[in-house]
Amino acid sequence: MNESFEQLYQQLSEQHRPQLETIRKSIVRKLWIAGFLGAAVVVLILWLLPLGEYIIHIITSLFIAFFAYKYFLKRPYILYFREHVAKNFVALVDSSLSYSPEPPDNWRDRILVQYRTARFDGRGLGDSTRRMEPADTMGSPGLSNFIAGEIEGRPFQLCCMSMQATGKNDKTKFKGLFVSMKVSKSLNGFIKIERRVRRARILGTGFIPKAERRKMDHTAFEREFFVGSNDQVTAMQYLTADVMELLLNFKSELIDIQTRFNRNLFPQNPNMIRLDLFWRSDQVSMRIGNKKMFKPTMQDPMCKDSLACCLSSLAFATRFNQVITKSIKETAI
């Protein structure tokens, strides 16, 4: 992926970086002005109020300044990026795909049904699936950044997702990417794949019950993933060595992207990135607990890590369809 990504990134940089840099400089100027005004307010508070009261006022002022920057100053930056950089990037990757910052008509409910059908978030008391709802966090909608179209001639959808449980004492959450695609084989049962994440097992958020787990003849794969199915033969037939190697390589690529490009103040632990898959009938749903896409930062105006994650996910989906189709033809059932 590295060579193709660098070519796409260079092409986008030459086309859009000057405009993004202009917006960034405008934001910096506004921040300097706001900083001087804020300092003047702090000095005034220190002069007029007793010690105990000015601390509360300063903290309040800092929170107001943070949200003002996030919602007002940086907004033109993000809007430009989504409308131009993200849209052009997706078109360059695959002309059959289109990008939209908001869910197209009727897609929100469709995506939620697919996510809940996969039962990614495990089971609660009484053998009932946790009820997960989209959560608006820090101004980011629960569902956003939709990529839709066809890959290998079959329907494909990818979006950013922020979900949390609705139960009073249930803190289950998921933030990352959700992928929905069709394959050329309709299974009679189901196949589940879940990355081994220790925290998920401790908190009981794994979605493959022990009764459904199946043994695979691939030691490296079983060190990284659990496999579940209603039938051992089905799992062995369709999760061929090529499919398992593809998932292992994709997992390694996600970790590599997170390690190389992440410049967040609180970076995500790459070993905690979720990678779960559910295949029932001809529908494959997958969630990737990686960064949000298409959200530039002041340090990285071209949002290189997000673009790399997007390309990696799209390339994986294409390759997955190809490998599964080959596996299906060889199985001939």
C-alpha contacts under 8 A as a table, 3 or more apart, distances in Angstrom:
res1	aa1	res2	aa2	distance
1	M	4	S	5.55
1	M	5	F	5.90
1	M	312	S	7.06
2	N	5	F	5.16
2	N	6	E	6.09
3	E	6	E	5.25
3	E	7	Q	6.37
4	S	7	Q	5.22
4	S	8	L	6.35
5	F	8	L	5.17
5	F	9	Y	5.95
5	F	308	A	6.76
5	F	311	L	7.25
6	E	9	Y	4.98
6	E	10	Q	5.97
7	Q	10	Q	5.22
7	Q	11	Q	6.24
8	L	11	Q	5.15
8	L	12	L	6.23
8	L	89	F	7.40
8	L	92	L	7.40
9	Y	12	L	5.19
9	Y	13	S	6.00
9	Y	304	K	7.67
10	Q	13	S	5.00
10	Q	14	E	6.22
11	Q	14	E	5.43
11	Q	15	Q	6.42
12	L	15	Q	5.11
12	L	16	H	5.92
12	L	17	R	7.56
12	L	85	V	6.83
12	L	88	N	7.80
12	L	89	F	7.16
13	S	16	H	5.39
13	S	17	R	4.92
13	S	302	M	7.10
14	E	17	R	6.09
14	E	18	P	7.66
15	Q	18	P	7.52
16	H	19	Q	5.62
16	H	20	L	6.33
16	H	84	H	7.90
16	H	85	V	6.84
17	R	20	L	4.98
17	R	21	E	5.90
17	R	301	P	7.77
17	R	302	M	7.11
18	P	21	E	5.07
18	P	22	T	6.27
19	Q	22	T	5.08
19	Q	23	I	6.39
20	L	23	I	5.11
20	L	24	R	6.08
20	L	77	Y	6.89
20	L	80	Y	7.83
20	L	81	F	7.82
20	L	301	P	6.75
20	L	302	M	7.99
21	E	24	R	4.90
21	E	25	K	6.15
21	E	301	P	7.66
22	T	25	K	5.26
22	T	26	S	6.31
23	I	26	S	5.07
23	I	27	I	6.30
23	I	76	P	7.48
23	I	77	Y	6.22
24	R	27	I	5.08
24	R	28	V	6.23
24	R	77	Y	7.26
24	R	298	M	7.09
24	R	301	P	7.96
25	K	28	V	4.98
25	K	29	R	6.22
26	S	29	R	5.24
26	S	30	K	6.37
27	I	30	K	5.10
27	I	31	L	6.11
27	I	73	L	6.04
27	I	74	K	6.97
28	V	31	L	4.95
28	V	32	W	6.24
29	R	32	W	5.19
29	R	33	I	6.41
30	K	33	I	5.13
30	K	34	A	6.06
30	K	73	L	7.66
31	L	34	A	4.94
31	L	35	G	5.83
31	L	69	Y	7.99
32	W	35	G	4.92
32	W	36	F	6.30
33	I	36	F	5.33
33	I	37	L	6.33
34	A	37	L	5.11
34	A	38	G	5.90
35	G	38	G	4.97
35	G	39	A	6.05
36	F	39	A	5.11
36	F	40	A	6.23
37	L	40	A	5.09
37	L	41	V	6.29
38	G	41	V	5.06
38	G	42	V	6.23
38	G	61	S	7.92
39	A	42	V	5.06
39	A	43	V	6.21
40	A	43	V	5.17
40	A	44	L	6.20
41	V	44	L	5.03
41	V	45	I	6.15
42	V	45	I	5.04
42	V	46	L	6.13
42	V	58	I	6.58
43	V	46	L	5.11
43	V	47	W	6.19
44	L	47	W	5.13
44	L	48	L	6.13
45	I	48	L	5.23
45	I	49	L	5.69
45	I	54	Y	5.94
45	I	57	H	7.66
46	L	49	L	5.80
46	L	50	P	7.45
46	L	51	L	7.54
46	L	54	Y	6.12
49	L	53	E	6.27
49	L	54	Y	5.83
50	P	53	E	5.67
50	P	54	Y	6.43
51	L	54	Y	5.67
51	L	55	I	6.86
52	G	55	I	6.02
52	G	56	I	7.39
53	E	56	I	5.62
53	E	57	H	6.62
54	Y	57	H	4.97
54	Y	58	I	6.04
55	I	58	I	5.15
55	I	59	I	6.24
56	I	59	I	5.25
56	I	60	T	6.18
57	H	60	T	5.06
57	H	61	S	6.09
58	I	61	S	5.00
58	I	62	L	6.23
59	I	62	L	5.13
59	I	63	F	6.39
60	T	63	F	5.23
60	T	64	I	6.27
61	S	64	I	5.05
61	S	65	A	6.10
62	L	65	A	5.02
62	L	66	F	6.16
63	F	66	F	5.10
63	F	67	F	6.34
64	I	67	F	5.39
64	I	68	A	6.03
65	A	68	A	5.04
65	A	69	Y	6.16
66	F	69	Y	5.23
66	F	70	K	6.22
67	F	70	K	4.93
67	F	71	Y	5.88
67	F	72	F	7.97
68	A	71	Y	5.44
68	A	72	F	5.48
68	A	73	L	6.79
69	Y	72	F	5.62
69	Y	73	L	4.77
69	Y	74	K	6.05
70	K	73	L	6.31
70	K	74	K	5.51
70	K	75	R	6.96
71	Y	74	K	6.43
71	Y	75	R	5.84
71	Y	139	G	7.76
72	F	75	R	5.48
72	F	76	P	7.92
73	L	76	P	7.11
74	K	77	Y	5.32
74	K	78	I	6.55
75	R	78	I	5.25
75	R	79	L	6.11
76	P	79	L	5.11
76	P	80	Y	6.03
77	Y	80	Y	5.40
77	Y	81	F	6.26
77	Y	296	P	7.67
78	I	81	F	5.07
78	I	82	R	6.19
78	I	294	F	7.95
78	I	295	K	6.27
78	I	296	P	6.52
79	L	82	R	5.29
79	L	83	E	6.03
80	Y	83	E	5.24
80	Y	84	H	5.89
80	Y	85	V	7.42
81	F	84	H	5.47
81	F	85	V	4.91
81	F	86	A	6.18
81	F	294	F	7.06
81	F	295	K	7.65
81	F	296	P	7.33
82	R	85	V	5.91
82	R	86	A	4.89
82	R	87	K	6.53
82	R	101	P	6.71
82	R	294	F	6.35
82	R	295	K	7.93
83	E	86	A	6.46
83	E	87	K	5.95
83	E	101	P	7.91
84	H	87	K	5.36
84	H	88	N	5.92
85	V	88	N	5.29
85	V	89	F	5.92
86	A	89	F	5.05
86	A	90	V	6.25
86	A	99	Y	7.22
86	A	294	F	6.31
87	K	90	V	5.46
87	K	91	A	6.35
87	K	98	S	7.12
87	K	99	Y	5.36
87	K	100	S	7.56
88	N	91	A	5.07
88	N	92	L	6.11
89	F	92	L	5.12
89	F	93	V	6.29
89	F	307	L	7.96
90	V	93	V	5.11
90	V	94	D	6.27
90	V	95	S	7.56
90	V	97	L	6.59
90	V	98	S	6.56
90	V	99	Y	6.56
90	V	147	I	7.74
91	A	94	D	5.32
91	A	95	S	4.81
91	A	96	S	7.53
91	A	97	L	6.40
91	A	98	S	6.59
92	L	95	S	6.44
93	V	311	L	7.29
94	D	97	L	5.65
95	S	98	S	7.59
96	S	149	G	5.74
96	S	150	E	6.01
96	S	151	I	7.53
97	L	147	I	6.51
97	L	148	A	5.43
97	L	149	G	4.46
97	L	150	E	6.46
98	S	147	I	5.60
98	S	148	A	5.52
98	S	149	G	6.33
99	Y	145	N	7.06
99	Y	146	F	5.72
99	Y	147	I	4.61
99	Y	148	A	6.69
100	S	103	P	6.91
100	S	104	P	7.40
100	S	145	N	5.83
100	S	146	F	5.13
100	S	147	I	6.50
101	P	144	S	5.60
101	P	145	N	4.23
101	P	146	F	5.98
102	E	143	L	7.47
102	E	144	S	5.16
102	E	145	N	6.06
102	E	146	F	6.52
103	P	106	N	7.79
103	P	107	W	5.82
103	P	108	R	5.96
103	P	143	L	7.08
103	P	144	S	6.33
103	P	145	N	7.56
103	P	146	F	6.17
104	P	107	W	5.54
104	P	108	R	7.60
104	P	146	F	7.97
105	D	108	R	7.60
106	N	109	D	6.03
106	N	110	R	6.59
107	W	110	R	4.97
107	W	111	I	5.97
108	R	111	I	5.35
108	R	112	L	6.31
108	R	143	L	7.35
109	D	112	L	5.13
109	D	113	V	6.19
110	R	113	V	5.24
110	R	114	Q	6.38
111	I	114	Q	5.17
111	I	115	Y	6.19
111	I	180	S	7.97
112	L	115	Y	5.05
112	L	116	R	6.11
113	V	116	R	5.24
113	V	117	T	5.97
114	Q	117	T	5.11
114	Q	118	A	6.38
114	Q	180	S	7.72
114	Q	285	S	7.02
115	Y	118	A	5.36
115	Y	119	R	6.84
115	Y	120	F	7.19
115	Y	178	F	8.00
115	Y	285	S	7.16
116	R	119	R	5.15
116	R	120	F	7.21
116	R	131	R	7.87
116	R	132	M	7.58
118	A	278	F	5.77
118	A	285	S	6.86
119	R	122	G	6.04
119	R	123	R	7.86
119	R	129	T	6.47
119	R	207	F	6.43
120	F	206	G	7.37
120	F	207	F	5.19
120	F	276	D	7.39
121	D	129	T	7.24
121	D	130	R	6.42
121	D	172	T	7.53
121	D	205	T	5.38
121	D	206	G	6.49
121	D	207	F	5.65
122	G	129	T	6.22
122	G	130	R	6.87
122	G	204	G	7.10
122	G	205	T	4.99
122	G	206	G	5.28
122	G	207	F	3.94
122	G	208	I	7.17
123	R	127	D	5.63
123	R	128	S	5.45
123	R	129	T	4.60
123	R	130	R	6.17
123	R	205	T	7.53
123	R	207	F	7.02
124	G	127	D	5.78
124	G	128	S	5.40
124	G	129	T	5.91
124	G	130	R	6.08
125	L	128	S	6.34
130	R	165	A	6.46
130	R	166	T	8.00
130	R	167	G	7.89
131	R	165	A	5.57
131	R	166	T	5.99
131	R	167	G	7.42
132	M	163	M	5.88
132	M	164	Q	5.20
132	M	165	A	4.39
132	M	166	T	6.13
133	E	163	M	5.35
133	E	164	Q	5.65
133	E	165	A	6.32
133	E	166	T	6.73
134	P	141	P	7.62
134	P	142	G	4.30
134	P	143	L	6.66
134	P	161	M	7.28
134	P	162	S	5.68
134	P	163	M	4.50
134	P	164	Q	6.55
135	A	141	P	6.72
135	A	142	G	4.65
135	A	162	S	5.62
135	A	163	M	5.33
135	A	164	Q	6.16
136	D	139	G	6.20
136	D	140	S	5.47
136	D	141	P	4.54
136	D	142	G	5.08
136	D	162	S	7.36
137	T	140	S	5.26
137	T	141	P	6.78
137	T	142	G	7.52
137	T	162	S	7.92
141	P	144	S	6.27
141	P	162	S	7.48
142	G	160	C	7.71
142	G	161	M	5.46
142	G	162	S	4.52
142	G	163	M	6.43
143	L	159	C	6.81
143	L	160	C	5.70
143	L	161	M	4.81
143	L	162	S	6.52
144	S	159	C	5.96
144	S	160	C	5.19
144	S	161	M	6.75
145	N	158	L	7.99
145	N	159	C	5.29
145	N	160	C	5.70
145	N	293	M	7.17
145	N	294	F	7.57
146	F	157	Q	7.10
146	F	158	L	5.73
146	F	159	C	4.41
146	F	160	C	7.10
147	I	157	Q	5.64
147	I	158	L	5.06
147	I	159	C	6.22
148	A	155	P	7.72
148	A	156	F	5.65
148	A	157	Q	4.45
148	A	158	L	6.47
149	G	155	P	5.91
149	G	156	F	5.43
149	G	157	Q	6.71
150	E	153	G	5.30
150	E	154	R	4.94
150	E	155	P	4.53
150	E	156	F	5.13
151	I	154	R	5.41
151	I	155	P	6.56
151	I	156	F	6.10
151	I	317	A	7.60
151	I	318	T	5.96
151	I	321	N	7.93
152	E	318	T	6.64
152	E	321	N	6.95
152	E	322	Q	7.59
154	R	181	M	7.20
154	R	182	K	5.78
154	R	183	V	7.00
155	P	181	M	5.68
155	P	182	K	5.81
156	F	179	V	7.60
156	F	180	S	5.87
156	F	181	M	4.45
156	F	182	K	6.87
157	Q	179	V	5.77
157	Q	180	S	5.10
157	Q	181	M	6.32
158	L	177	L	6.91
158	L	178	F	5.64
158	L	179	V	4.49
158	L	180	S	6.38
159	C	177	L	5.68
159	C	178	F	5.47
159	C	179	V	6.78
160	C	175	K	7.77
160	C	176	G	5.79
160	C	177	L	4.59
160	C	178	F	6.28
160	C	292	K	6.17
160	C	293	M	6.90
161	M	174	F	7.56
161	M	175	K	5.75
161	M	176	G	5.51
161	M	177	L	5.69
161	M	178	F	6.34
162	S	173	K	7.59
162	S	174	F	5.79
162	S	175	K	4.48
162	S	176	G	6.65
163	M	173	K	5.56
163	M	174	F	5.11
163	M	175	K	6.43
164	Q	171	K	7.11
164	Q	172	T	5.71
164	Q	173	K	4.22
164	Q	174	F	6.36
165	A	170	D	6.00
165	A	171	K	6.27
165	A	172	T	5.35
165	A	173	K	6.40
166	T	170	D	7.07
167	G	170	D	4.95
167	G	171	K	7.83
172	T	205	T	7.38
174	F	289	G	7.08
175	K	289	G	5.88
175	K	290	N	7.40
175	K	291	K	7.81
175	K	292	K	7.86
176	G	287	R	7.07
176	G	288	I	5.62
176	G	289	G	4.24
176	G	290	N	4.93
176	G	291	K	5.83
176	G	292	K	5.96
177	L	287	R	5.61
177	L	288	I	5.00
177	L	289	G	6.30
177	L	290	N	6.73
177	L	291	K	7.84
177	L	292	K	7.19
178	F	285	S	7.41
178	F	286	M	5.82
178	F	287	R	4.49
178	F	288	I	6.40
179	V	285	S	5.68
179	V	286	M	4.97
179	V	287	R	6.14
180	S	283	Q	7.30
180	S	284	V	5.87
180	S	285	S	4.64
180	S	286	M	6.49
181	M	283	Q	6.07
181	M	284	V	5.35
181	M	285	S	6.61
182	K	282	D	5.54
182	K	283	Q	4.84
182	K	284	V	5.99
183	V	186	S	7.69
183	V	282	D	5.29
183	V	283	Q	6.57
183	V	284	V	7.18
183	V	321	N	6.18
183	V	324	I	7.37
183	V	325	T	7.26
184	S	282	D	6.52
184	S	324	I	7.98
184	S	325	T	6.22
184	S	328	I	7.82
185	K	281	S	7.29
185	K	282	D	5.45
185	K	325	T	7.66
185	K	328	I	6.72
186	S	280	R	7.32
186	S	281	S	4.12
186	S	282	D	4.18
186	S	283	Q	7.79
187	L	190	F	6.43
187	L	279	W	7.88
187	L	280	R	6.04
187	L	281	S	4.43
187	L	282	D	6.45
188	N	280	R	7.66
188	N	281	S	6.32
189	G	229	S	7.36
189	G	230	N	6.04
189	G	231	D	7.41
189	G	234	T	7.99
189	G	280	R	6.32
189	G	281	S	7.06
190	F	229	S	5.50
190	F	230	N	6.22
190	F	278	F	7.34
190	F	279	W	5.52
190	F	280	R	4.56
190	F	281	S	7.14
191	I	227	V	7.33
191	I	228	G	5.76
191	I	229	S	4.57
191	I	230	N	7.39
191	I	234	T	7.84
191	I	235	A	6.38
191	I	278	F	5.97
191	I	279	W	5.12
191	I	280	R	6.70
192	K	208	I	7.15
192	K	227	V	5.64
192	K	228	G	4.72
192	K	229	S	6.10
192	K	276	D	7.60
192	K	277	L	5.63
192	K	278	F	4.59
192	K	279	W	6.34
193	I	225	F	6.53
193	I	226	F	5.77
193	I	227	V	4.72
193	I	228	G	6.34
193	I	276	D	5.49
193	I	277	L	4.91
193	I	278	F	6.50
194	E	206	G	7.59
194	E	207	F	7.47
194	E	208	I	7.28
194	E	225	F	5.39
194	E	226	F	5.12
194	E	227	V	6.53
194	E	274	R	7.90
194	E	275	L	6.31
194	E	276	D	4.40
194	E	277	L	6.44
195	R	224	E	5.83
195	R	225	F	4.30
195	R	226	F	6.28
195	R	274	R	6.20
195	R	275	L	5.36
195	R	276	D	6.02
196	R	201	R	7.97
196	R	223	R	7.68
196	R	224	E	5.46
196	R	225	F	5.13
196	R	226	F	6.47
197	V	200	A	5.46
197	V	201	R	6.68
197	V	271	N	7.50
197	V	272	M	6.00
197	V	273	I	7.87
197	V	274	R	7.15
198	R	201	R	5.28
198	R	202	I	6.28
199	R	202	I	5.10
199	R	203	L	6.06
199	R	272	M	7.88
200	A	203	L	5.26
200	A	204	G	5.87
200	A	205	T	4.94
200	A	206	G	5.53
201	R	204	G	5.01
201	R	205	T	6.20
201	R	206	G	5.63
202	I	205	T	7.86
206	G	209	P	7.70
208	I	212	E	6.40
208	I	213	R	6.73
208	I	226	F	7.63
208	I	227	V	7.65
208	I	228	G	6.00
209	P	212	E	5.53
209	P	213	R	6.77
209	P	228	G	7.88
210	K	213	R	5.30
212	E	228	G	4.87
212	E	229	S	5.52
212	E	230	N	6.23
213	R	226	F	6.88
213	R	227	V	5.52
213	R	228	G	4.18
213	R	229	S	6.54
214	R	226	F	7.86
214	R	227	V	5.59
214	R	228	G	5.47
214	R	229	S	6.64
214	R	232	Q	6.04
214	R	235	A	7.44
215	K	227	V	7.32
215	K	232	Q	7.73
216	M	219	T	7.76
216	M	222	E	7.02
216	M	227	V	7.76
216	M	236	M	6.74
218	H	221	F	5.41
218	H	222	E	6.25
218	H	241	A	7.47
218	H	244	M	8.00
219	T	222	E	5.20
219	T	223	R	6.33
220	A	223	R	5.27
220	A	224	E	6.85
221	F	224	E	5.36
221	F	225	F	5.94
221	F	244	M	6.37
221	F	245	E	7.52
221	F	248	L	6.67
222	E	225	F	5.11
222	E	226	F	6.28
224	E	248	L	7.75
227	V	235	A	7.88
228	G	235	A	7.72
229	S	232	Q	6.60
229	S	234	T	7.43
229	S	235	A	6.20
230	N	234	T	7.99
231	D	234	T	5.40
231	D	235	A	6.55
232	Q	235	A	5.24
232	Q	236	M	6.25
233	V	236	M	5.17
233	V	237	Q	6.02
234	T	237	Q	5.20
234	T	238	Y	6.22
235	A	238	Y	5.70
235	A	239	L	5.64
236	M	239	L	5.53
236	M	240	T	6.65
237	Q	240	T	6.36
237	Q	327	S	7.84
237	Q	331	T	6.60
238	Y	324	I	7.26
238	Y	327	S	6.03
238	Y	328	I	6.75
238	Y	331	T	7.50
239	L	242	D	7.81
239	L	243	V	5.60
239	L	244	M	6.38
239	L	327	S	7.94
240	T	243	V	5.24
240	T	244	M	6.37
240	T	327	S	6.79
241	A	244	M	5.17
241	A	245	E	6.05
242	D	245	E	5.16
242	D	246	L	6.11
242	D	323	V	6.83
243	V	246	L	5.09
243	V	247	L	6.41
243	V	320	F	7.21
243	V	323	V	6.33
243	V	324	I	7.00
244	M	247	L	5.19
244	M	248	L	6.25
245	E	248	L	5.03
245	E	249	N	6.10
246	L	249	N	5.18
246	L	250	F	6.13
246	L	316	F	7.82
246	L	319	R	7.98
246	L	320	F	7.35
247	L	250	F	5.06
247	L	251	K	6.13
248	L	251	K	5.18
248	L	252	S	6.28
249	N	252	S	5.08
249	N	253	E	6.12
250	F	253	E	5.01
250	F	254	L	6.23
250	F	312	S	7.58
250	F	316	F	6.75
251	K	254	L	5.25
251	K	255	I	6.40
251	K	275	L	7.30
252	S	255	I	5.17
252	S	256	D	6.12
253	E	256	D	4.93
253	E	257	I	6.12
253	E	312	S	7.48
254	L	257	I	5.15
254	L	258	Q	6.17
254	L	270	P	7.89
254	L	290	N	7.64
254	L	309	C	6.80
254	L	312	S	7.58
255	I	258	Q	5.10
255	I	259	T	6.06
255	I	270	P	5.15
255	I	271	N	7.24
255	I	273	I	7.71
256	D	259	T	5.09
256	D	260	R	6.03
257	I	260	R	5.32
257	I	261	F	5.82
257	I	262	N	7.58
257	I	305	D	6.41
257	I	308	A	6.83
257	I	309	C	6.78
258	Q	261	F	5.71
258	Q	262	N	5.32
258	Q	268	Q	7.72
258	Q	270	P	6.22
258	Q	290	N	7.91
258	Q	305	D	7.06
259	T	262	N	6.05
259	T	270	P	6.91
261	F	304	K	6.85
261	F	305	D	4.98
262	N	267	P	6.42
262	N	305	D	6.40
263	R	267	P	6.88
263	R	299	Q	7.92
264	N	267	P	5.03
268	Q	272	M	7.58
268	Q	273	I	7.95
269	N	272	M	5.48
269	N	273	I	7.20
270	P	273	I	5.51
273	I	288	I	7.01
273	I	289	G	4.93
273	I	290	N	5.86
274	R	287	R	7.15
274	R	288	I	5.42
274	R	289	G	4.49
274	R	290	N	7.36
275	L	286	M	7.28
275	L	287	R	5.87
275	L	288	I	4.79
275	L	289	G	6.51
276	D	286	M	5.58
276	D	287	R	5.46
276	D	288	I	6.83
277	L	284	V	7.06
277	L	285	S	5.77
277	L	286	M	4.32
277	L	287	R	6.68
278	F	284	V	5.68
278	F	285	S	5.21
278	F	286	M	6.30
279	W	282	D	7.08
279	W	283	Q	5.79
279	W	284	V	4.43
279	W	285	S	6.50
280	R	283	Q	5.56
280	R	284	V	6.62
290	N	309	C	7.93
291	K	306	S	6.80
291	K	309	C	7.89
292	K	295	K	6.98
292	K	306	S	6.71
293	M	306	S	4.68
293	M	307	L	6.91
293	M	309	C	7.58
293	M	310	C	6.88
294	F	303	C	6.54
294	F	306	S	5.85
294	F	307	L	6.92
295	K	303	C	6.43
295	K	306	S	7.39
296	P	300	D	6.20
296	P	301	P	5.01
296	P	302	M	6.07
296	P	303	C	4.56
297	T	300	D	5.06
297	T	301	P	5.37
297	T	302	M	8.00
297	T	303	C	6.67
298	M	301	P	5.66
300	D	303	C	5.30
300	D	304	K	6.92
303	C	306	S	5.58
303	C	307	L	6.37
304	K	307	L	5.18
304	K	308	A	6.08
305	D	308	A	5.10
305	D	309	C	6.17
306	S	309	C	5.09
306	S	310	C	6.13
307	L	310	C	5.08
307	L	311	L	6.20
308	A	311	L	5.23
308	A	312	S	6.07
309	C	312	S	5.06
309	C	313	S	6.12
310	C	313	S	5.20
310	C	314	L	6.21
311	L	314	L	5.16
311	L	315	A	5.95
312	S	315	A	5.15
312	S	316	F	6.01
313	S	316	F	5.06
313	S	317	A	6.20
314	L	317	A	5.12
314	L	318	T	6.33
315	A	318	T	5.21
315	A	319	R	6.17
316	F	319	R	5.08
316	F	320	F	5.81
317	A	320	F	4.99
317	A	321	N	6.25
318	T	321	N	5.37
318	T	322	Q	6.45
319	R	322	Q	5.03
319	R	323	V	6.11
320	F	323	V	5.19
320	F	324	I	5.93
321	N	324	I	5.21
321	N	325	T	5.98
322	Q	325	T	5.21
322	Q	326	K	6.27
323	V	326	K	5.07
323	V	327	S	6.10
324	I	327	S	4.89
324	I	328	I	6.04
325	T	328	I	5.08
325	T	329	K	6.23
326	K	329	K	5.20
326	K	330	E	6.23
327	S	330	E	5.20
327	S	331	T	6.09
328	I	331	T	5.05
328	I	332	A	6.05
328	I	333	I	7.50
329	K	332	A	5.06
